[in-house]
Amino acid sequence: AVLTPPDVLSQFMLAVPLLLLYELGIFLSGFVSTRSRAPEESLPT
């Protein structure tokens, strides 16, 4: 609430990059966890 400006256009311009970074973080965490899990599943037990 401290960083957001009072007008709607500026709030939207601040929200779009934050949303894109949030989605990118979710995508990358899923990609990294899938990549790191694959070699463990292929080991014989």
mmCIF entry with sequence, helices, sheets and N, C-alpha, C, O atoms, coordinates in Angstrom:
data_MODEL
# 
_entry.id   MODEL 
# 
_entity.id                         1 
_entity.type                       polymer 
_entity.pdbx_number_of_molecules   1 
# 
_entity_poly.entity_id                      1 
_entity_poly.type                           'polypeptide(L)' 
_entity_poly.nstd_linkage                   no 
_entity_poly.nstd_monomer                   no 
_entity_poly.pdbx_seq_one_letter_code       AVLTPPDVLSQFMLAVPLLLLYELGIFLSGFVSTRSRAPEESLPT 
_entity_poly.pdbx_seq_one_letter_code_can   AVLTPPDVLSQFMLAVPLLLLYELGIFLSGFVSTRSRAPEESLPT 
_entity_poly.pdbx_strand_id                 A 
# 
loop_
_entity_poly_seq.entity_id 
_entity_poly_seq.num 
_entity_poly_seq.mon_id 
_entity_poly_seq.hetero 
1 1  ALA n 
1 2  VAL n 
1 3  LEU n 
1 4  THR n 
1 5  PRO n 
1 6  PRO n 
1 7  ASP n 
1 8  VAL n 
1 9  LEU n 
1 10 SER n 
1 11 GLN n 
1 12 PHE n 
1 13 MET n 
1 14 LEU n 
1 15 ALA n 
1 16 VAL n 
1 17 PRO n 
1 18 LEU n 
1 19 LEU n 
1 20 LEU n 
1 21 LEU n 
1 22 TYR n 
1 23 GLU n 
1 24 LEU n 
1 25 GLY n 
1 26 ILE n 
1 27 PHE n 
1 28 LEU n 
1 29 SER n 
1 30 GLY n 
1 31 PHE n 
1 32 VAL n 
1 33 SER n 
1 34 THR n 
1 35 ARG n 
1 36 SER n 
1 37 ARG n 
1 38 ALA n 
1 39 PRO n 
1 40 GLU n 
1 41 GLU n 
1 42 SER n 
1 43 LEU n 
1 44 PRO n 
1 45 THR n 
# 
_struct_asym.id          A 
_struct_asym.entity_id   1 
# 
_struct_conf.conf_type_id            HELX_P 
_struct_conf.id                      HELX_P1 
_struct_conf.pdbx_PDB_helix_id       AA1 
_struct_conf.beg_label_comp_id       VAL 
_struct_conf.beg_label_asym_id       A 
_struct_conf.beg_label_seq_id        8 
_struct_conf.pdbx_beg_PDB_ins_code   ? 
_struct_conf.end_label_comp_id       GLU 
_struct_conf.end_label_asym_id       A 
_struct_conf.end_label_seq_id        41 
_struct_conf.pdbx_end_PDB_ins_code   ? 
_struct_conf.beg_auth_comp_id        VAL 
_struct_conf.beg_auth_asym_id        A 
_struct_conf.beg_auth_seq_id         8 
_struct_conf.end_auth_comp_id        GLU 
_struct_conf.end_auth_asym_id        A 
_struct_conf.end_auth_seq_id         41 
_struct_conf.pdbx_PDB_helix_class    1 
_struct_conf.details                 ? 
_struct_conf.pdbx_PDB_helix_length   34 
# 
_struct_conf_type.id          HELX_P 
_struct_conf_type.criteria    ? 
_struct_conf_type.reference   ? 
# 
loop_
_atom_site.group_PDB 
_atom_site.id 
_atom_site.type_symbol 
_atom_site.label_atom_id 
_atom_site.label_alt_id 
_atom_site.label_comp_id 
_atom_site.label_asym_id 
_atom_site.label_entity_id 
_atom_site.label_seq_id 
_atom_site.pdbx_PDB_ins_code 
_atom_site.Cartn_x 
_atom_site.Cartn_y 
_atom_site.Cartn_z 
_atom_site.occupancy 
_atom_site.B_iso_or_equiv 
_atom_site.pdbx_formal_charge 
_atom_site.auth_seq_id 
_atom_site.auth_comp_id 
_atom_site.auth_asym_id 
_atom_site.auth_atom_id 
_atom_site.pdbx_PDB_model_num 
ATOM 1   N N  . ALA A 1 1  ? 0.824  -1.187  0.000   1.00 0.00 ? 1  ALA A N  1 
ATOM 2   C CA . ALA A 1 1  ? 0.000  0.000   0.000   1.00 0.00 ? 1  ALA A CA 1 
ATOM 3   C C  . ALA A 1 1  ? 0.866  1.248   0.000   1.00 0.00 ? 1  ALA A C  1 
ATOM 4   O O  . ALA A 1 1  ? 0.415  2.302   -0.449  1.00 0.00 ? 1  ALA A O  1 
ATOM 5   N N  . VAL A 1 2  ? 2.084  1.161   0.486   1.00 0.00 ? 2  VAL A N  1 
ATOM 6   C CA . VAL A 1 2  ? 2.950  2.335   0.537   1.00 0.00 ? 2  VAL A CA 1 
ATOM 7   C C  . VAL A 1 2  ? 3.506  2.657   -0.846  1.00 0.00 ? 2  VAL A C  1 
ATOM 8   O O  . VAL A 1 2  ? 3.634  3.828   -1.202  1.00 0.00 ? 2  VAL A O  1 
ATOM 9   N N  . LEU A 1 3  ? 3.842  1.626   -1.635  1.00 0.00 ? 3  LEU A N  1 
ATOM 10  C CA . LEU A 1 3  ? 4.464  1.853   -2.934  1.00 0.00 ? 3  LEU A CA 1 
ATOM 11  C C  . LEU A 1 3  ? 3.472  2.131   -4.050  1.00 0.00 ? 3  LEU A C  1 
ATOM 12  O O  . LEU A 1 3  ? 3.854  2.708   -5.068  1.00 0.00 ? 3  LEU A O  1 
ATOM 13  N N  . THR A 1 4  ? 2.227  1.746   -3.898  1.00 0.00 ? 4  THR A N  1 
ATOM 14  C CA . THR A 1 4  ? 1.272  1.914   -4.988  1.00 0.00 ? 4  THR A CA 1 
ATOM 15  C C  . THR A 1 4  ? 0.779  3.352   -5.065  1.00 0.00 ? 4  THR A C  1 
ATOM 16  O O  . THR A 1 4  ? 0.395  3.936   -4.052  1.00 0.00 ? 4  THR A O  1 
ATOM 17  N N  . PRO A 1 5  ? 0.789  3.917   -6.258  1.00 0.00 ? 5  PRO A N  1 
ATOM 18  C CA . PRO A 1 5  ? 0.274  5.272   -6.432  1.00 0.00 ? 5  PRO A CA 1 
ATOM 19  C C  . PRO A 1 5  ? -1.257 5.284   -6.386  1.00 0.00 ? 5  PRO A C  1 
ATOM 20  O O  . PRO A 1 5  ? -1.886 4.238   -6.545  1.00 0.00 ? 5  PRO A O  1 
ATOM 21  N N  . PRO A 1 6  ? -1.856 6.452   -6.170  1.00 0.00 ? 6  PRO A N  1 
ATOM 22  C CA . PRO A 1 6  ? -3.304 6.504   -5.988  1.00 0.00 ? 6  PRO A CA 1 
ATOM 23  C C  . PRO A 1 6  ? -4.128 6.327   -7.265  1.00 0.00 ? 6  PRO A C  1 
ATOM 24  O O  . PRO A 1 6  ? -5.288 5.925   -7.180  1.00 0.00 ? 6  PRO A O  1 
ATOM 25  N N  . ASP A 1 7  ? -3.565 6.614   -8.453  1.00 0.00 ? 7  ASP A N  1 
ATOM 26  C CA . ASP A 1 7  ? -4.395 6.507   -9.655  1.00 0.00 ? 7  ASP A CA 1 
ATOM 27  C C  . ASP A 1 7  ? -4.372 5.091   -10.224 1.00 0.00 ? 7  ASP A C  1 
ATOM 28  O O  . ASP A 1 7  ? -3.413 4.343   -10.037 1.00 0.00 ? 7  ASP A O  1 
ATOM 29  N N  . VAL A 1 8  ? -5.445 4.745   -10.920 1.00 0.00 ? 8  VAL A N  1 
ATOM 30  C CA . VAL A 1 8  ? -5.661 3.377   -11.391 1.00 0.00 ? 8  VAL A CA 1 
ATOM 31  C C  . VAL A 1 8  ? -4.642 2.980   -12.451 1.00 0.00 ? 8  VAL A C  1 
ATOM 32  O O  . VAL A 1 8  ? -4.151 1.851   -12.434 1.00 0.00 ? 8  VAL A O  1 
ATOM 33  N N  . LEU A 1 9  ? -4.316 3.869   -13.359 1.00 0.00 ? 9  LEU A N  1 
ATOM 34  C CA . LEU A 1 9  ? -3.383 3.543   -14.435 1.00 0.00 ? 9  LEU A CA 1 
ATOM 35  C C  . LEU A 1 9  ? -1.997 3.197   -13.885 1.00 0.00 ? 9  LEU A C  1 
ATOM 36  O O  . LEU A 1 9  ? -1.375 2.238   -14.341 1.00 0.00 ? 9  LEU A O  1 
ATOM 37  N N  . SER A 1 10 ? -1.520 3.949   -12.934 1.00 0.00 ? 10 SER A N  1 
ATOM 38  C CA . SER A 1 10 ? -0.208 3.660   -12.347 1.00 0.00 ? 10 SER A CA 1 
ATOM 39  C C  . SER A 1 10 ? -0.230 2.365   -11.542 1.00 0.00 ? 10 SER A C  1 
ATOM 40  O O  . SER A 1 10 ? 0.752  1.623   -11.537 1.00 0.00 ? 10 SER A O  1 
ATOM 41  N N  . GLN A 1 11 ? -1.328 2.090   -10.870 1.00 0.00 ? 11 GLN A N  1 
ATOM 42  C CA . GLN A 1 11 ? -1.444 0.822   -10.148 1.00 0.00 ? 11 GLN A CA 1 
ATOM 43  C C  . GLN A 1 11 ? -1.420 -0.347  -11.123 1.00 0.00 ? 11 GLN A C  1 
ATOM 44  O O  . GLN A 1 11 ? -0.800 -1.375  -10.850 1.00 0.00 ? 11 GLN A O  1 
ATOM 45  N N  . PHE A 1 12 ? -2.091 -0.192  -12.256 1.00 0.00 ? 12 PHE A N  1 
ATOM 46  C CA . PHE A 1 12 ? -2.104 -1.242  -13.272 1.00 0.00 ? 12 PHE A CA 1 
ATOM 47  C C  . PHE A 1 12 ? -0.708 -1.442  -13.853 1.00 0.00 ? 12 PHE A C  1 
ATOM 48  O O  . PHE A 1 12 ? -0.280 -2.575  -14.074 1.00 0.00 ? 12 PHE A O  1 
ATOM 49  N N  . MET A 1 13 ? 0.003  -0.342  -14.100 1.00 0.00 ? 13 MET A N  1 
ATOM 50  C CA . MET A 1 13 ? 1.358  -0.436  -14.643 1.00 0.00 ? 13 MET A CA 1 
ATOM 51  C C  . MET A 1 13 ? 2.321  -1.073  -13.647 1.00 0.00 ? 13 MET A C  1 
ATOM 52  O O  . MET A 1 13 ? 3.328  -1.651  -14.057 1.00 0.00 ? 13 MET A O  1 
ATOM 53  N N  . LEU A 1 14 ? 2.047  -0.985  -12.385 1.00 0.00 ? 14 LEU A N  1 
ATOM 54  C CA . LEU A 1 14 ? 2.866  -1.632  -11.364 1.00 0.00 ? 14 LEU A CA 1 
ATOM 55  C C  . LEU A 1 14 ? 2.448  -3.093  -11.172 1.00 0.00 ? 14 LEU A C  1 
ATOM 56  O O  . LEU A 1 14 ? 3.286  -3.944  -10.875 1.00 0.00 ? 14 LEU A O  1 
ATOM 57  N N  . ALA A 1 15 ? 1.171  -3.379  -11.339 1.00 0.00 ? 15 ALA A N  1 
ATOM 58  C CA . ALA A 1 15 ? 0.666  -4.727  -11.093 1.00 0.00 ? 15 ALA A CA 1 
ATOM 59  C C  . ALA A 1 15 ? 1.049  -5.706  -12.198 1.00 0.00 ? 15 ALA A C  1 
ATOM 60  O O  . ALA A 1 15 ? 1.300  -6.877  -11.914 1.00 0.00 ? 15 ALA A O  1 
ATOM 61  N N  . VAL A 1 16 ? 1.100  -5.259  -13.445 1.00 0.00 ? 16 VAL A N  1 
ATOM 62  C CA . VAL A 1 16 ? 1.396  -6.166  -14.558 1.00 0.00 ? 16 VAL A CA 1 
ATOM 63  C C  . VAL A 1 16 ? 2.792  -6.780  -14.439 1.00 0.00 ? 16 VAL A C  1 
ATOM 64  O O  . VAL A 1 16 ? 2.900  -8.003  -14.531 1.00 0.00 ? 16 VAL A O  1 
ATOM 65  N N  . PRO A 1 17 ? 3.861  -6.014  -14.242 1.00 0.00 ? 17 PRO A N  1 
ATOM 66  C CA . PRO A 1 17 ? 5.170  -6.657  -14.083 1.00 0.00 ? 17 PRO A CA 1 
ATOM 67  C C  . PRO A 1 17 ? 5.253  -7.557  -12.854 1.00 0.00 ? 17 PRO A C  1 
ATOM 68  O O  . PRO A 1 17 ? 5.913  -8.595  -12.892 1.00 0.00 ? 17 PRO A O  1 
ATOM 69  N N  . LEU A 1 18 ? 4.593  -7.170  -11.768 1.00 0.00 ? 18 LEU A N  1 
ATOM 70  C CA . LEU A 1 18 ? 4.604  -8.019  -10.575 1.00 0.00 ? 18 LEU A CA 1 
ATOM 71  C C  . LEU A 1 18 ? 3.906  -9.345  -10.841 1.00 0.00 ? 18 LEU A C  1 
ATOM 72  O O  . LEU A 1 18 ? 4.371  -10.393 -10.394 1.00 0.00 ? 18 LEU A O  1 
ATOM 73  N N  . LEU A 1 19 ? 2.801  -9.303  -11.562 1.00 0.00 ? 19 LEU A N  1 
ATOM 74  C CA . LEU A 1 19 ? 2.078  -10.527 -11.894 1.00 0.00 ? 19 LEU A CA 1 
ATOM 75  C C  . LEU A 1 19 ? 2.906  -11.416 -12.817 1.00 0.00 ? 19 LEU A C  1 
ATOM 76  O O  . LEU A 1 19 ? 2.931  -12.635 -12.649 1.00 0.00 ? 19 LEU A O  1 
ATOM 77  N N  . LEU A 1 20 ? 3.578  -10.812 -13.782 1.00 0.00 ? 20 LEU A N  1 
ATOM 78  C CA . LEU A 1 20 ? 4.419  -11.593 -14.686 1.00 0.00 ? 20 LEU A CA 1 
ATOM 79  C C  . LEU A 1 20 ? 5.588  -12.237 -13.946 1.00 0.00 ? 20 LEU A C  1 
ATOM 80  O O  . LEU A 1 20 ? 5.925  -13.391 -14.211 1.00 0.00 ? 20 LEU A O  1 
ATOM 81  N N  . LEU A 1 21 ? 6.204  -11.512 -13.031 1.00 0.00 ? 21 LEU A N  1 
ATOM 82  C CA . LEU A 1 21 ? 7.288  -12.098 -12.241 1.00 0.00 ? 21 LEU A CA 1 
ATOM 83  C C  . LEU A 1 21 ? 6.786  -13.225 -11.346 1.00 0.00 ? 21 LEU A C  1 
ATOM 84  O O  . LEU A 1 21 ? 7.477  -14.226 -11.157 1.00 0.00 ? 21 LEU A O  1 
ATOM 85  N N  . TYR A 1 22 ? 5.585  -13.063 -10.796 1.00 0.00 ? 22 TYR A N  1 
ATOM 86  C CA . TYR A 1 22 ? 4.982  -14.094 -9.955  1.00 0.00 ? 22 TYR A CA 1 
ATOM 87  C C  . TYR A 1 22 ? 4.737  -15.365 -10.764 1.00 0.00 ? 22 TYR A C  1 
ATOM 88  O O  . TYR A 1 22 ? 5.075  -16.462 -10.319 1.00 0.00 ? 22 TYR A O  1 
ATOM 89  N N  . GLU A 1 23 ? 4.148  -15.219 -11.954 1.00 0.00 ? 23 GLU A N  1 
ATOM 90  C CA . GLU A 1 23 ? 3.878  -16.376 -12.803 1.00 0.00 ? 23 GLU A CA 1 
ATOM 91  C C  . GLU A 1 23 ? 5.171  -17.021 -13.287 1.00 0.00 ? 23 GLU A C  1 
ATOM 92  O O  . GLU A 1 23 ? 5.252  -18.246 -13.379 1.00 0.00 ? 23 GLU A O  1 
ATOM 93  N N  . LEU A 1 24 ? 6.176  -16.217 -13.595 1.00 0.00 ? 24 LEU A N  1 
ATOM 94  C CA . LEU A 1 24 ? 7.464  -16.758 -14.018 1.00 0.00 ? 24 LEU A CA 1 
ATOM 95  C C  . LEU A 1 24 ? 8.106  -17.573 -12.897 1.00 0.00 ? 24 LEU A C  1 
ATOM 96  O O  . LEU A 1 24 ? 8.704  -18.617 -13.155 1.00 0.00 ? 24 LEU A O  1 
ATOM 97  N N  . GLY A 1 25 ? 7.989  -17.107 -11.667 1.00 0.00 ? 25 GLY A N  1 
ATOM 98  C CA . GLY A 1 25 ? 8.523  -17.853 -10.529 1.00 0.00 ? 25 GLY A CA 1 
ATOM 99  C C  . GLY A 1 25 ? 7.825  -19.181 -10.330 1.00 0.00 ? 25 GLY A C  1 
ATOM 100 O O  . GLY A 1 25 ? 8.472  -20.181 -10.017 1.00 0.00 ? 25 GLY A O  1 
ATOM 101 N N  . ILE A 1 26 ? 6.506  -19.206 -10.509 1.00 0.00 ? 26 ILE A N  1 
ATOM 102 C CA . ILE A 1 26 ? 5.761  -20.461 -10.395 1.00 0.00 ? 26 ILE A CA 1 
ATOM 103 C C  . ILE A 1 26 ? 6.183  -21.426 -11.493 1.00 0.00 ? 26 ILE A C  1 
ATOM 104 O O  . ILE A 1 26 ? 6.396  -22.610 -11.230 1.00 0.00 ? 26 ILE A O  1 
ATOM 105 N N  . PHE A 1 27 ? 6.305  -20.932 -12.720 1.00 0.00 ? 27 PHE A N  1 
ATOM 106 C CA . PHE A 1 27 ? 6.707  -21.777 -13.839 1.00 0.00 ? 27 PHE A CA 1 
ATOM 107 C C  . PHE A 1 27 ? 8.113  -22.333 -13.635 1.00 0.00 ? 27 PHE A C  1 
ATOM 108 O O  . PHE A 1 27 ? 8.342  -23.526 -13.835 1.00 0.00 ? 27 PHE A O  1 
ATOM 109 N N  . LEU A 1 28 ? 9.051  -21.482 -13.241 1.00 0.00 ? 28 LEU A N  1 
ATOM 110 C CA . LEU A 1 28 ? 10.430 -21.935 -13.060 1.00 0.00 ? 28 LEU A CA 1 
ATOM 111 C C  . LEU A 1 28 ? 10.569 -22.911 -11.900 1.00 0.00 ? 28 LEU A C  1 
ATOM 112 O O  . LEU A 1 28 ? 11.362 -23.849 -11.982 1.00 0.00 ? 28 LEU A O  1 
ATOM 113 N N  . SER A 1 29 ? 9.818  -22.714 -10.828 1.00 0.00 ? 29 SER A N  1 
ATOM 114 C CA . SER A 1 29 ? 9.904  -23.654 -9.708  1.00 0.00 ? 29 SER A CA 1 
ATOM 115 C C  . SER A 1 29 ? 9.352  -25.016 -10.103 1.00 0.00 ? 29 SER A C  1 
ATOM 116 O O  . SER A 1 29 ? 9.894  -26.043 -9.692  1.00 0.00 ? 29 SER A O  1 
ATOM 117 N N  . GLY A 1 30 ? 8.296  -25.042 -10.882 1.00 0.00 ? 30 GLY A N  1 
ATOM 118 C CA . GLY A 1 30 ? 7.777  -26.318 -11.370 1.00 0.00 ? 30 GLY A CA 1 
ATOM 119 C C  . GLY A 1 30 ? 8.732  -26.983 -12.331 1.00 0.00 ? 30 GLY A C  1 
ATOM 120 O O  . GLY A 1 30 ? 8.883  -28.205 -12.309 1.00 0.00 ? 30 GLY A O  1 
ATOM 121 N N  . PHE A 1 31 ? 9.382  -26.198 -13.177 1.00 0.00 ? 31 PHE A N  1 
ATOM 122 C CA . PHE A 1 31 ? 10.337 -26.736 -14.136 1.00 0.00 ? 31 PHE A CA 1 
ATOM 123 C C  . PHE A 1 31 ? 11.557 -27.308 -13.431 1.00 0.00 ? 31 PHE A C  1 
ATOM 124 O O  . PHE A 1 31 ? 12.029 -28.386 -13.795 1.00 0.00 ? 31 PHE A O  1 
ATOM 125 N N  . VAL A 1 32 ? 12.074 -26.610 -12.434 1.00 0.00 ? 32 VAL A N  1 
ATOM 126 C CA . VAL A 1 32 ? 13.266 -27.065 -11.713 1.00 0.00 ? 32 VAL A CA 1 
ATOM 127 C C  . VAL A 1 32 ? 12.950 -28.300 -10.877 1.00 0.00 ? 32 VAL A C  1 
ATOM 128 O O  . VAL A 1 32 ? 13.758 -29.228 -10.823 1.00 0.00 ? 32 VAL A O  1 
ATOM 129 N N  . SER A 1 33 ? 11.793 -28.329 -10.228 1.00 0.00 ? 33 SER A N  1 
ATOM 130 C CA . SER A 1 33 ? 11.462 -29.491 -9.405  1.00 0.00 ? 33 SER A CA 1 
ATOM 131 C C  . SER A 1 33 ? 11.196 -30.721 -10.266 1.00 0.00 ? 33 SER A C  1 
ATOM 132 O O  . SER A 1 33 ? 11.480 -31.839 -9.838  1.00 0.00 ? 33 SER A O  1 
ATOM 133 N N  . THR A 1 34 ? 10.661 -30.538 -11.464 1.00 0.00 ? 34 THR A N  1 
ATOM 134 C CA . THR A 1 34 ? 10.449 -31.669 -12.366 1.00 0.00 ? 34 THR A CA 1 
ATOM 135 C C  . THR A 1 34 ? 11.780 -32.183 -12.890 1.00 0.00 ? 34 THR A C  1 
ATOM 136 O O  . THR A 1 34 ? 11.977 -33.392 -13.003 1.00 0.00 ? 34 THR A O  1 
ATOM 137 N N  . ARG A 1 35 ? 12.688 -31.281 -13.207 1.00 0.00 ? 35 ARG A N  1 
ATOM 138 C CA . ARG A 1 35 ? 14.000 -31.684 -13.706 1.00 0.00 ? 35 ARG A CA 1 
ATOM 139 C C  . ARG A 1 35 ? 14.805 -32.406 -12.640 1.00 0.00 ? 35 ARG A C  1 
ATOM 140 O O  . ARG A 1 35 ? 15.479 -33.391 -12.944 1.00 0.00 ? 35 ARG A O  1 
ATOM 141 N N  . SER A 1 36 ? 14.753 -31.943 -11.406 1.00 0.00 ? 36 SER A N  1 
ATOM 142 C CA . SER A 1 36 ? 15.571 -32.550 -10.364 1.00 0.00 ? 36 SER A CA 1 
ATOM 143 C C  . SER A 1 36 ? 14.975 -33.869 -9.875  1.00 0.00 ? 36 SER A C  1 
ATOM 144 O O  . SER A 1 36 ? 15.697 -34.697 -9.321  1.00 0.00 ? 36 SER A O  1 
ATOM 145 N N  . ARG A 1 37 ? 13.683 -34.077 -10.069 1.00 0.00 ? 37 ARG A N  1 
ATOM 146 C CA . ARG A 1 37 ? 13.033 -35.293 -9.607  1.00 0.00 ? 37 ARG A CA 1 
ATOM 147 C C  . ARG A 1 37 ? 13.221 -36.451 -10.593 1.00 0.00 ? 37 ARG A C  1 
ATOM 148 O O  . ARG A 1 37 ? 13.197 -37.610 -10.180 1.00 0.00 ? 37 ARG A O  1 
ATOM 149 N N  . ALA A 1 38 ? 13.403 -36.168 -11.869 1.00 0.00 ? 38 ALA A N  1 
ATOM 150 C CA . ALA A 1 38 ? 13.471 -37.203 -12.893 1.00 0.00 ? 38 ALA A CA 1 
ATOM 151 C C  . ALA A 1 38 ? 14.629 -38.191 -12.687 1.00 0.00 ? 38 ALA A C  1 
ATOM 152 O O  . ALA A 1 38 ? 14.387 -39.393 -12.799 1.00 0.00 ? 38 ALA A O  1 
ATOM 153 N N  . PRO A 1 39 ? 15.859 -37.774 -12.397 1.00 0.00 ? 39 PRO A N  1 
ATOM 154 C CA . PRO A 1 39 ? 16.931 -38.763 -12.221 1.00 0.00 ? 39 PRO A CA 1 
ATOM 155 C C  . PRO A 1 39 ? 16.716 -39.679 -11.015 1.00 0.00 ? 39 PRO A C  1 
ATOM 156 O O  . PRO A 1 39 ? 17.145 -40.833 -11.039 1.00 0.00 ? 39 PRO A O  1 
ATOM 157 N N  . GLU A 1 40 ? 16.069 -39.194 -9.978  1.00 0.00 ? 40 GLU A N  1 
ATOM 158 C CA . GLU A 1 40 ? 15.846 -40.028 -8.799  1.00 0.00 ? 40 GLU A CA 1 
ATOM 159 C C  . GLU A 1 40 ? 14.863 -41.158 -9.086  1.00 0.00 ? 40 GLU A C  1 
ATOM 160 O O  . GLU A 1 40 ? 15.000 -42.250 -8.535  1.00 0.00 ? 40 GLU A O  1 
ATOM 161 N N  . GLU A 1 41 ? 13.878 -40.908 -9.941  1.00 0.00 ? 41 GLU A N  1 
ATOM 162 C CA . GLU A 1 41 ? 12.882 -41.932 -10.241 1.00 0.00 ? 41 GLU A CA 1 
ATOM 163 C C  . GLU A 1 41 ? 13.450 -43.034 -11.127 1.00 0.00 ? 41 GLU A C  1 
ATOM 164 O O  . GLU A 1 41 ? 12.924 -44.147 -11.130 1.00 0.00 ? 41 GLU A O  1 
ATOM 165 N N  . SER A 1 42 ? 14.515 -42.750 -11.878 1.00 0.00 ? 42 SER A N  1 
ATOM 166 C CA . SER A 1 42 ? 15.055 -43.745 -12.788 1.00 0.00 ? 42 SER A CA 1 
ATOM 167 C C  . SER A 1 42 ? 16.036 -44.699 -12.100 1.00 0.00 ? 42 SER A C  1 
ATOM 168 O O  . SER A 1 42 ? 16.472 -45.671 -12.717 1.00 0.00 ? 42 SER A O  1 
ATOM 169 N N  . LEU A 1 43 ? 16.389 -44.445 -10.849 1.00 0.00 ? 43 LEU A N  1 
ATOM 170 C CA . LEU A 1 43 ? 17.304 -45.330 -10.137 1.00 0.00 ? 43 LEU A CA 1 
ATOM 171 C C  . LEU A 1 43 ? 16.597 -46.622 -9.740  1.00 0.00 ? 43 LEU A C  1 
ATOM 172 O O  . LEU A 1 43 ? 15.461 -46.576 -9.269  1.00 0.00 ? 43 LEU A O  1 
ATOM 173 N N  . PRO A 1 44 ? 17.244 -47.771 -9.918  1.00 0.00 ? 44 PRO A N  1 
ATOM 174 C CA . PRO A 1 44 ? 16.615 -49.034 -9.500  1.00 0.00 ? 44 PRO A CA 1 
ATOM 175 C C  . PRO A 1 44 ? 16.596 -49.158 -7.975  1.00 0.00 ? 44 PRO A C  1 
ATOM 176 O O  . PRO A 1 44 ? 17.507 -48.694 -7.289  1.00 0.00 ? 44 PRO A O  1 
ATOM 177 N N  . THR A 1 45 ? 15.567 -49.777 -7.473  1.00 0.00 ? 45 THR A N  1 
ATOM 178 C CA . THR A 1 45 ? 15.458 -49.948 -6.015  1.00 0.00 ? 45 THR A CA 1 
ATOM 179 C C  . THR A 1 45 ? 15.692 -51.382 -5.611  1.00 0.00 ? 45 THR A C  1 
ATOM 180 O O  . THR A 1 45 ? 15.638 -51.705 -4.425  1.00 0.00 ? 45 THR A O  1 
# 
